[in-house]
């Protein structure tokens, strides 16, 4: 039986159908578009679970996996939302050995009762089982890979009751591997689609590829994480550049959590740094896959409190499905934020990379809220901080974070004949610095662009982006038309290649297909009648980012007054 796989490209997230319920923000406009209904699929929310590799690598066996599943229940992690018990490499026989029928073989010394017995045990605890595989002929640990045996292995995984497949990238593909490895990952995608069991597909290709965004349910965006503060921060920042691609069923994955892997004297990462690691993965809508020792005797109270903080987890599991973005950076301090699925509600993380505690301020307008009063809740402390006018200031420890839920007012919707650059989006993700208003995108600093110019035509108004980018405006069902002139900006001197798309409430209204730095400008003129949310998207047509400056000249909506 072939399953119907619901495919939502990550770029389409956050623009789906909405319920008719009202929002919860103060003085909410009745025409607002929150909350959003949950999108279906195998991974509508970022997966949460545990994986054996970061802490234990090949030191695994049947008893240990079962006891870890028990611990996920007893520690409260299952009740906090963790579902998957994922067995990484080294579960099968060494030296790439298969049985006489060509099937994968569990190591009989490590897993004497086979993988199905573990799946049954895990399912009996209301959890799910994940397994590890590889696109090549051998895994990174020199067990049998699935290259050339994808259909056989997909059927084996389904017969065992596997719910999640992490698919690795050995042997090392070398430089510029994308075109070489894509068919191998696609072969397993096709095989999983043909088996009679839904299996989450985690593409672990050690770097981001645009094709992986539409192929997997989550895709690695970084190199392997290490239990070191510098590695955690590096992966966070690498993942940030592709925020526009994340969404339901296609999550960006900056690699698994290292929270708790310094417990019991390892001392590599502090409790404060672990808390920051978790908060920043949460706001980035990253999969929350723990990798520490879950047994109570080995897990500190601080680690347990961090991993089971349901209020921080809630911003990760929010149904809007948007990856939080770095809104500003000032030296060693930065603000990260994203809209949540309720009227006037935003999540914010103030992050201090510096060596000393500092006071940090979040302005509510930085989060896409209207000026004025808003309430603030500290999610790490699980405490209300009160009501504040226009901004909130708090002390943030060295390498620490303040994780906040802020409820205020949505910005006014566009009215009349309105240039979008004169209106406030509720969300803006951009590869290089902020989306620019009325200039092209220069580099990483705000305001570093020049006049928008496409094939010799200059535009006084518009939006300047660097692919990938995603910008969302609320319309409240009050607008009738969107128009713009789009193309690779002349600032690239004929270089770059991008793709423009316009969506409203999940419906594709315009698709430029691939444009390069010499392609003629294209006109956009689409109806917005009855639409509540407009999303402007630009993707990298060739998986590269160099010179991918994409401008929306004269981007304008026609709306009710």
C-alpha positions as CSV (number, residue, x, y, z in Angstrom):
1,X,0.0,0.0,0.0
2,X,1.4,3.4,-0.9
3,X,0.8,6.2,1.6
4,X,-0.1,9.7,0.6
5,X,2.7,11.8,2.0
6,X,1.5,15.3,2.8
7,X,4.2,17.6,1.4
8,X,4.5,21.2,2.8
9,X,7.7,22.9,1.6
10,X,9.2,24.6,4.6
11,X,8.8,27.9,2.9
12,X,5.1,27.6,2.9
13,X,4.8,27.4,6.7
14,X,2.8,29.8,8.7
15,X,0.3,30.8,6.0
16,X,-2.3,28.1,6.2
17,X,-6.0,28.2,6.9
18,X,-7.1,29.8,10.1
19,X,-9.8,29.1,12.6
20,X,-12.6,31.6,13.3
21,X,-11.6,31.9,17.0
22,X,-10.7,35.4,18.3
23,X,-7.2,36.2,19.5
24,X,-6.0,36.8,23.1
25,X,-4.0,40.0,22.9
26,X,-5.1,43.3,24.4
27,X,-7.3,45.4,22.2
28,X,-7.1,42.7,19.4
29,X,-8.6,43.7,16.1
30,X,-11.5,41.5,15.2
31,X,-10.2,41.0,11.7
32,X,-6.9,39.4,12.9
33,X,-5.8,36.0,11.7
34,X,-4.8,34.0,14.9
35,X,-4.9,31.2,15.9
36,X,-3.7,29.0,13.1
37,X,-5.0,25.5,12.7
38,X,-2.6,22.7,13.1
39,X,-1.0,21.4,9.9
40,X,-1.1,17.7,9.4
41,X,1.8,15.4,8.4
42,X,4.4,13.1,9.9
43,X,6.3,16.0,11.7
44,X,3.9,18.9,11.9
45,X,5.9,20.1,15.0
46,X,9.6,19.7,15.6
47,X,10.3,16.1,16.7
48,X,11.2,15.7,20.4
49,X,13.1,12.7,21.7
50,X,16.4,11.1,22.7
51,X,19.4,9.7,20.7
52,X,22.2,7.5,21.8
53,X,25.1,8.9,19.9
54,X,26.3,12.1,21.5
55,X,26.9,10.6,24.9
56,X,27.2,6.8,24.3
57,X,28.2,6.3,20.7
58,X,28.6,2.5,20.3
59,X,28.2,1.7,24.0
60,X,24.6,0.6,23.6
61,X,22.6,-2.6,23.9
62,X,19.1,-3.8,24.3
63,X,18.9,-3.5,28.1
64,X,20.3,0.0,28.0
65,X,17.8,1.2,25.4
66,X,14.9,-0.3,27.4
67,X,16.1,1.3,30.6
68,X,16.5,4.7,28.8
69,X,12.9,4.4,27.6
70,X,11.8,3.7,31.2
71,X,13.7,6.7,32.3
72,X,12.1,8.9,29.8
73,X,8.8,8.1,31.5
74,X,10.0,8.3,35.1
75,X,11.8,11.6,34.7
76,X,8.7,13.3,33.2
77,X,10.3,13.8,29.8
78,X,7.6,11.8,28.0
79,X,4.9,14.0,29.7
80,X,6.9,17.1,28.7
81,X,6.5,16.0,25.0
82,X,9.5,13.8,24.2
83,X,8.4,10.9,22.0
84,X,11.3,9.2,20.2
85,X,13.9,6.8,21.5
86,X,16.4,6.8,18.7
87,X,19.1,4.1,18.4
88,X,22.1,5.5,16.5
89,X,25.0,3.7,14.7
90,X,26.4,0.4,15.9
91,X,23.1,-1.5,16.4
92,X,23.9,-3.9,13.5
93,X,26.6,-6.4,12.8
94,X,30.1,-5.0,12.0
95,X,31.8,-5.2,8.7
96,X,28.7,-4.3,6.7
97,X,27.3,-7.8,7.0
98,X,23.8,-8.7,5.8
99,X,21.9,-12.0,6.1
100,X,21.5,-14.6,3.3
101,X,18.4,-12.7,2.0
102,X,20.2,-9.4,2.0
103,X,18.5,-8.0,5.0
104,X,20.1,-6.0,7.8
105,X,21.0,-7.9,10.9
106,X,21.0,-6.5,14.5
107,X,24.1,-7.3,16.4
108,X,23.1,-10.5,18.4
109,X,25.4,-9.7,21.3
110,X,24.0,-6.2,21.7
111,X,20.4,-6.9,20.7
112,X,19.8,-10.6,21.1
113,X,16.0,-10.2,20.7
114,X,16.2,-8.0,17.7
115,X,14.9,-4.5,17.0
116,X,11.2,-5.4,16.8
117,X,11.3,-6.5,20.5
118,X,12.6,-3.1,21.4
119,X,10.0,-1.3,19.3
120,X,7.3,-3.3,21.0
121,X,8.7,-2.4,24.4
122,X,9.0,1.3,23.5
123,X,5.5,1.4,22.0
124,X,4.1,-0.1,25.2
125,X,5.4,2.9,27.0
126,X,3.5,5.2,24.6
127,X,6.8,6.2,23.0
128,X,8.2,5.8,19.5
129,X,11.3,4.1,18.2
130,X,14.0,5.6,15.9
131,X,16.8,3.8,14.0
132,X,19.9,4.8,12.2
133,X,20.8,4.2,8.6
134,X,23.2,5.5,5.9
135,X,23.0,6.4,2.2
136,X,26.2,4.6,1.4
137,X,27.3,1.0,1.4
138,X,28.7,1.4,5.0
139,X,27.6,3.5,7.9
140,X,30.2,5.7,9.6
141,X,30.7,2.9,12.1
142,X,31.4,0.4,9.4
143,X,28.0,-1.4,9.6
144,X,25.9,-2.1,6.5
145,X,24.5,1.0,4.9
146,X,21.4,1.1,2.7
147,X,23.0,2.2,-0.6
148,X,21.5,-0.1,-3.2
149,X,19.2,-1.8,-0.7
150,X,16.8,1.1,0.1
151,X,13.6,-0.8,-0.6
152,X,14.7,-3.9,1.4
153,X,15.7,-1.8,4.3
154,X,12.7,0.5,4.4
155,X,10.5,-2.6,4.5
156,X,12.6,-4.1,7.2
157,X,12.3,-0.9,9.3
158,X,8.6,-0.9,8.8
159,X,8.2,-4.6,9.7
160,X,10.2,-3.9,12.9
161,X,7.9,-1.0,13.9
162,X,10.4,1.8,13.4
163,X,8.9,5.3,13.5
164,X,11.9,7.5,12.7
165,X,15.0,7.1,10.5
166,X,18.1,9.2,10.9
167,X,19.9,8.8,7.5
168,X,23.6,9.6,7.6
169,X,26.2,10.7,5.0
170,X,29.1,8.2,5.0
171,X,31.5,7.7,3.3
172,X,32.6,11.3,3.3
173,X,31.3,12.7,0.0
174,X,34.1,15.2,-0.4
175,X,33.8,18.8,-1.7
176,X,30.6,19.9,-3.5
177,X,28.7,16.7,-2.9
178,X,25.2,17.8,-3.4
179,X,24.5,16.4,-6.9
180,X,26.2,13.1,-5.9
181,X,24.3,12.4,-2.7
182,X,20.9,13.8,-3.6
183,X,19.8,10.6,-5.6
184,X,20.9,8.4,-2.8
185,X,18.8,10.3,-0.3
186,X,15.9,10.4,-2.8
187,X,16.1,6.6,-3.2
188,X,15.4,6.1,0.5
189,X,12.6,8.8,0.4
190,X,11.0,6.9,-2.4
191,X,11.3,3.6,-0.5
192,X,9.8,5.0,2.7
193,X,6.8,6.3,0.7
194,X,6.1,2.7,-0.5
195,X,6.0,1.0,2.8
196,X,2.9,0.7,4.9
197,X,4.1,2.6,7.9
198,X,4.7,6.4,8.5
199,X,8.4,6.9,9.2
200,X,9.8,10.3,10.0
201,X,12.8,10.9,7.6
202,X,15.7,12.8,9.2
203,X,18.3,13.8,6.5
204,X,21.8,14.0,8.1
205,X,23.8,15.3,5.2
206,X,26.2,17.4,7.4
207,X,25.1,20.7,5.7
208,X,22.0,22.3,4.4
209,X,20.7,21.5,0.8
210,X,17.6,23.1,-0.6
211,X,16.5,19.7,-2.0
212,X,16.7,18.2,1.4
213,X,14.1,20.7,2.6
214,X,11.4,19.1,0.4
215,X,12.7,15.6,0.8
216,X,13.0,15.1,4.5
217,X,10.9,15.9,7.6
218,X,14.0,17.4,9.1
219,X,17.4,18.3,7.5
220,X,20.7,18.9,9.1
221,X,22.0,22.4,8.5
222,X,25.4,22.2,10.2
223,X,28.4,20.0,10.9
224,X,28.3,17.7,13.9
225,X,27.8,19.4,17.2
226,X,30.2,18.9,20.1
227,X,29.7,19.2,23.9
228,X,31.6,22.6,23.8
229,X,30.1,26.1,24.1
230,X,31.9,27.3,20.9
231,X,30.4,24.4,18.9
232,X,26.9,25.1,20.2
233,X,27.0,28.8,19.3
234,X,28.5,28.1,15.9
235,X,25.7,25.7,15.0
236,X,23.1,28.2,16.2
237,X,24.5,30.9,13.9
238,X,24.9,28.6,10.9
239,X,21.3,27.4,11.3
240,X,20.1,31.0,11.4
241,X,21.0,31.7,7.8
242,X,18.4,29.3,6.5
243,X,15.5,30.2,8.9
244,X,13.2,31.0,6.0
245,X,13.1,27.3,4.9
246,X,11.8,25.9,8.2
247,X,8.2,24.8,8.7
248,X,5.8,22.0,9.5
249,X,7.1,18.7,8.2
250,X,10.4,20.2,7.1
251,X,12.4,21.4,10.1
252,X,16.0,22.8,10.1
253,X,18.2,20.7,12.3
254,X,21.3,22.3,13.9
255,X,22.0,18.8,15.4
256,X,21.1,17.2,18.6
257,X,21.1,18.7,22.1
258,X,24.2,18.4,24.3
259,X,22.2,19.5,27.4
260,X,23.3,17.4,30.4
261,X,26.4,15.8,28.8
262,X,28.6,17.7,31.2
263,X,26.8,16.3,34.3
264,X,28.8,14.3,36.8
265,X,32.0,16.2,36.6
266,X,32.6,16.6,32.8
267,X,32.4,20.3,33.2
268,X,32.6,21.3,29.6
269,X,29.3,23.2,29.4
270,X,27.8,25.0,32.5
271,X,24.2,24.8,33.6
272,X,23.7,28.4,32.4
273,X,25.1,27.5,29.0
274,X,22.9,24.4,28.8
275,X,19.8,26.5,29.6
276,X,20.8,28.9,26.8
277,X,21.4,26.0,24.4
278,X,17.9,24.7,25.1
279,X,16.2,28.1,24.8
280,X,17.9,28.9,21.6
281,X,17.1,25.5,20.0
282,X,13.5,26.0,21.2
283,X,13.0,29.4,19.6
284,X,14.7,28.2,16.5
285,X,12.0,25.5,16.1
286,X,14.8,22.9,16.0
287,X,14.1,19.3,16.8
288,X,14.7,18.8,20.5
289,X,16.6,15.5,20.5
290,X,18.3,15.0,23.9
291,X,21.5,12.9,24.1
292,X,22.3,12.7,27.8
293,X,22.1,10.0,30.4
294,X,18.5,10.0,31.5
295,X,18.8,7.9,34.6
296,X,18.0,9.9,37.7
297,X,21.3,9.0,39.3
298,X,23.2,10.5,36.3
299,X,21.0,13.5,35.4
300,X,21.3,16.6,37.6
301,X,18.3,18.5,38.9
302,X,19.4,21.5,36.7
303,X,19.5,19.4,33.6
304,X,16.2,17.8,34.3
305,X,14.6,21.2,35.0
306,X,16.0,22.6,31.7
307,X,14.8,19.6,29.5
308,X,11.4,19.4,31.1
309,X,10.5,23.1,31.2
310,X,7.1,23.0,29.4
311,X,6.9,26.7,28.9
312,X,10.1,26.9,27.0
313,X,9.1,23.7,25.1
314,X,5.8,25.4,24.2
315,X,7.6,28.0,22.1
316,X,9.3,25.2,20.2
317,X,6.1,23.3,19.7
318,X,4.0,26.3,18.6
319,X,1.6,25.7,15.7
320,X,2.7,28.8,13.7
321,X,5.7,26.7,12.7
322,X,8.1,29.6,12.2
323,X,11.8,29.4,13.0
324,X,12.8,32.2,15.3
325,X,15.3,34.7,13.8
326,X,18.1,36.9,15.1
327,X,16.4,40.3,15.0
328,X,19.5,42.3,16.1
329,X,23.0,41.8,17.2
330,X,25.0,44.4,19.1
331,X,28.5,43.2,19.9
332,X,28.2,40.1,22.1
333,X,24.4,40.6,22.7
334,X,21.5,39.6,20.4
335,X,17.7,39.4,20.3
336,X,16.0,36.4,18.9
337,X,12.2,36.2,18.3
338,X,9.2,34.8,16.5
339,X,5.4,35.1,16.4
340,X,3.4,32.6,18.4
341,X,0.0,31.2,17.6
342,X,-2.1,33.7,19.4
343,X,-3.0,37.3,18.7
344,X,-0.3,39.8,19.8
345,X,2.0,37.1,21.2
346,X,5.7,36.8,20.6
347,X,8.5,34.7,22.0
348,X,11.8,36.4,22.6
349,X,15.3,35.3,23.7
350,X,17.8,37.9,24.9
351,X,21.2,36.2,24.5
352,X,24.4,37.4,26.1
353,X,27.6,35.9,24.7
354,X,29.8,38.2,26.7
355,X,32.0,37.5,29.7
356,X,29.9,39.5,32.2
357,X,26.3,39.9,33.1
358,X,24.6,42.9,31.3
359,X,21.2,44.6,31.3
360,X,19.5,43.9,28.0
361,X,16.4,45.5,26.5
362,X,13.8,44.1,24.1
363,X,11.7,46.7,22.3
364,X,8.2,45.4,21.5
365,X,8.4,46.9,18.1
366,X,11.5,44.8,17.4
367,X,9.3,41.8,17.6
368,X,6.7,43.1,15.1
369,X,4.3,44.3,17.8
370,X,2.7,47.7,17.8
371,X,4.1,50.3,20.2
372,X,2.4,50.5,23.6
373,X,1.8,48.3,26.6
374,X,2.6,44.5,26.7
375,X,2.8,41.9,29.4
376,X,6.0,39.9,29.9
377,X,6.4,36.4,31.3
378,X,9.9,34.9,32.1
379,X,9.6,31.3,30.8
380,X,12.8,30.0,32.3
381,X,11.8,31.3,35.8
382,X,8.1,30.5,35.0
383,X,7.1,33.8,36.5
384,X,5.1,36.8,35.3
385,X,7.2,40.0,35.2
386,X,4.3,42.5,34.8
387,X,3.1,45.0,32.3
388,X,5.5,47.4,30.5
389,X,5.3,50.3,28.1
390,X,7.2,49.8,24.8
391,X,10.1,47.8,26.1
392,X,11.4,45.4,28.8
393,X,14.8,45.4,30.4
394,X,16.4,42.6,32.4
395,X,19.8,41.4,33.5
396,X,21.2,38.5,31.5
397,X,24.1,36.4,32.9
398,X,27.3,35.7,30.9
399,X,26.6,33.1,28.3
400,X,23.0,33.3,29.5
401,X,19.6,33.9,28.1
402,X,16.3,35.5,29.1
403,X,13.5,33.6,27.5
404,X,10.3,35.6,27.4
405,X,6.6,35.4,26.2
406,X,5.4,38.9,25.4
407,X,1.7,39.7,24.7
408,X,0.9,43.0,23.2
409,X,-0.9,44.4,20.1
410,X,-0.5,43.3,16.6
411,X,0.7,46.0,14.2
412,X,-2.0,47.7,12.2
413,X,-2.9,46.0,9.0
414,X,-2.2,47.8,5.7
415,X,-4.9,50.2,4.7
416,X,-5.8,51.8,1.4
417,X,-3.1,51.7,-1.3
418,X,-0.1,50.8,0.9
419,X,3.5,50.1,0.2
420,X,4.6,47.1,2.3
421,X,7.8,48.9,3.2
422,X,5.7,51.4,5.1
423,X,4.0,48.6,7.1
424,X,5.3,46.2,9.8
425,X,5.5,42.5,9.0
426,X,4.7,40.0,11.8
427,X,7.7,37.9,10.7
428,X,10.9,38.5,8.6
429,X,13.7,36.0,8.0
430,X,16.6,36.9,5.8
431,X,19.9,35.3,5.0
432,X,22.0,38.4,5.5
433,X,21.0,40.9,8.1
434,X,17.5,42.4,8.2
435,X,15.1,42.8,5.3
436,X,15.7,46.3,4.0
437,X,12.9,48.9,3.4
438,X,13.2,50.9,0.2
439,X,16.8,49.8,-0.5
440,X,18.4,46.6,-1.7
441,X,20.1,44.2,0.7
442,X,23.7,45.1,1.1
443,X,25.3,42.8,3.7
444,X,24.7,42.0,7.4
445,X,24.2,45.6,8.8
446,X,20.9,47.3,8.8
447,X,20.6,50.2,6.3
448,X,23.7,49.1,4.3
449,X,21.9,48.8,1.0
450,X,21.6,51.1,-2.0
451,X,18.7,52.1,-4.2
452,X,16.6,49.1,-5.6
453,X,17.5,48.7,-9.2
454,X,16.3,45.8,-11.5
455,X,17.5,45.7,-15.1
456,X,18.2,49.4,-15.1
457,X,14.8,50.5,-13.5
458,X,15.2,52.2,-10.2
459,X,12.5,51.9,-7.5
460,X,12.1,54.4,-4.7
461,X,9.9,51.9,-2.7
462,X,10.3,48.2,-2.1
463,X,11.9,45.5,0.0
464,X,15.5,44.3,-0.3
465,X,16.3,40.7,0.7
466,X,19.1,38.1,0.4
467,X,17.9,34.6,-0.3
468,X,16.6,32.7,1.5
469,X,14.0,35.1,2.9
470,X,10.4,35.0,4.1
471,X,8.3,38.0,5.1
472,X,4.7,37.7,6.5
473,X,2.1,40.5,6.7
474,X,-1.3,40.3,8.3
475,X,-4.1,41.4,6.0
476,X,-7.2,40.6,8.1
477,X,-9.2,39.7,5.0
478,X,-9.3,43.4,4.0
479,X,-7.0,43.5,1.0
480,X,-7.8,42.9,-2.7
481,X,-4.5,42.9,-4.6
482,X,-0.7,42.6,-4.3
483,X,1.6,44.0,-7.0
484,X,5.4,44.3,-7.4
485,X,8.2,44.1,-9.8
486,X,10.8,41.4,-8.9
487,X,14.2,40.3,-9.9
488,X,17.8,39.8,-8.9
489,X,19.0,43.3,-8.0
490,X,21.5,45.1,-10.3
491,X,23.9,45.4,-7.4
492,X,25.0,41.8,-8.1
493,X,26.4,42.9,-11.6
494,X,24.6,40.0,-13.3
495,X,25.4,37.3,-10.8
496,X,23.1,35.4,-8.4
497,X,20.0,33.1,-9.0
498,X,16.8,33.1,-6.9
499,X,13.2,32.1,-7.0
500,X,10.3,34.4,-5.9
501,X,7.0,33.1,-4.6
502,X,3.9,34.8,-3.2
503,X,1.5,32.9,-1.0
504,X,-1.6,33.8,0.9
505,X,-3.3,31.5,3.5
506,X,-1.3,28.6,2.1
507,X,-2.3,29.1,-1.5
508,X,0.5,29.7,-4.1
509,X,-0.4,32.9,-6.0
510,X,2.8,33.5,-7.9
511,X,6.0,31.6,-8.7
512,X,8.7,33.2,-10.8
513,X,10.6,29.9,-11.1
514,X,14.4,30.4,-11.3
515,X,15.7,33.8,-12.2
516,X,19.3,34.9,-12.5
517,X,21.1,38.2,-12.5
518,X,20.4,38.8,-16.2
519,X,16.8,37.6,-16.3
520,X,14.3,40.3,-17.1
521,X,12.3,41.8,-14.3
522,X,8.9,40.1,-13.7
523,X,5.6,41.8,-12.8
524,X,3.5,40.4,-10.0
525,X,-0.3,41.1,-9.9
526,X,-2.3,38.7,-7.7
527,X,-5.7,38.8,-6.0
528,X,-5.8,38.8,-2.2
529,X,-9.5,38.9,-1.8
530,X,-10.5,37.4,1.5
531,X,-6.9,36.4,2.4
532,X,-5.7,36.9,6.0
533,X,-1.9,36.4,5.7
534,X,0.5,37.3,2.9
535,X,3.9,35.6,2.6
536,X,6.7,36.8,0.3
537,X,9.3,34.1,-0.2
538,X,12.7,34.1,-2.0
539,X,14.7,30.8,-2.2
540,X,18.2,30.0,-3.5
541,X,17.6,28.6,-7.0
542,X,21.0,26.8,-7.0
543,X,21.5,26.1,-3.2
544,X,24.1,28.9,-3.1
545,X,23.9,32.3,-1.4
546,X,26.6,34.3,-3.1
547,X,25.1,37.4,-4.8
548,X,21.5,36.2,-4.2
549,X,20.2,39.7,-3.6
550,X,16.5,39.7,-4.5
551,X,14.4,42.9,-4.6
552,X,10.7,43.5,-4.5
553,X,10.3,46.8,-6.3
554,X,7.2,48.8,-5.5
555,X,5.7,46.0,-3.4
556,X,2.2,47.3,-2.7
557,X,-1.2,46.0,-1.5
558,X,-4.6,47.5,-2.2
559,X,-6.8,47.3,0.9
560,X,-9.9,48.7,2.5
561,X,-9.4,52.0,4.2
